[in-house]
Amino acid sequence: MRTSLSMTDQQRDAGRPYRLASLAREALIAEAELTPKPGLVDRRGSGAHHDLSLCLMRQSAIAIEPYFAAMASLSQGQDLDCDLRAQLAAIGRDAERAMYQATRGSNAHKGAIWILGLLAAAAIRVASENAREITAVAGAIARLPDRALPKLITHGDMVRYRYGASGARVEASSNFPHVLNCGLPMLRDRRARKFPEEVCRLDALLSLMADLDDTCVLYRGGAEALRVVKSGAQAVLDAGGYGNANGRQRMRELDRELIARHVSPGGSADLLAATIFLDALECQSEVSKDQSEEEVRDGAA
């Protein structure tokens, strides 16, 4: 039995936090650049947002990358306990401050910092890079109490109290069921059918939107807006998805409706980034860039 690591193993282990952080950044930028997304920032414009742009989303992803590496590095050599949970949360709050500085006060990735930070901290502990194993460890970390949790009421808290929606905390503590049961299966189903990668990702996003009680949607537009998001996303999928002409027409209609309502499915977007991140880990690949040039040129959703 080997009792010590070779130099190659040591170099690989030392580099893993930075590889995970790089993949997290790539996943965030890939989600932002994916076009066309209903109500969300993409390469056509700001969607339903007034304080965000694609440039700011990219700047935010770059600014928070080092904090993902710090979370993974911390988790690599520490017991899975409340001390780890508290230290990860402290790094996450530092990442939020870096995000706000990079975006001049706009919330580009607060939810994604929590989600991808947990996944990076979990992935460093799982040798196989298997999505189900990673999300199980991430859930175990999320279920630990954060002793330093600020006594502030967030938008997610307000939505949870009013509508009973679970939000990102419960999604994480439940081992990311929407990523495992909606995002990844749809991404890989469409890929197996030989659709372009941007279509695979758009349909993965729609599958998340159709099932998730998105607290970003609830906060902005209430229960009626959530009904519009869920039913509209399902209508696109029922019409064959974005790879089908009827599906593209339904997507245009949904995009116009969400922009008119000033509603953005940001929670689903964060989970799409998590889906892209875990898919790249399992496939042991980099994150490919979006190639949907036609939709950018004509400005249509």
PEMO-V651660 format. One line per field, one symbol per residue. burial: b if it has 24 or more other ideal C-beta (glycine too) atoms within 12 Angstrom, else e. A space follows every 10 residues. Layout:
# PEMO-V651660
burial = ???
This chain:
# PEMO-V651660
burial = eeeeeeeeee eeeeebbbbb bbbbbbbbbb bbbbbbbbbb bbbbbbbbbe ebbbebbbbb bbbbbbbbbb bbbbbbeeeb eeebbebbbb bbbbbbebbb ebbeebbbbb bbbbbbbbbb bbbbbbeebe bbbbbbbbbb bbebebeeee eeeebbeebe eebebbbbbb bbbebbbbbb bbbbbbbbeb beeebebbbb bbbbbbbbbb bbbbbbbbbb beeebbbbbb ebbbbbbebe bbbeeebbeb bbbbbebbbe bebbbbbbbb bbbbbbbbbb bbeeeebeeb ebeebeeeee b
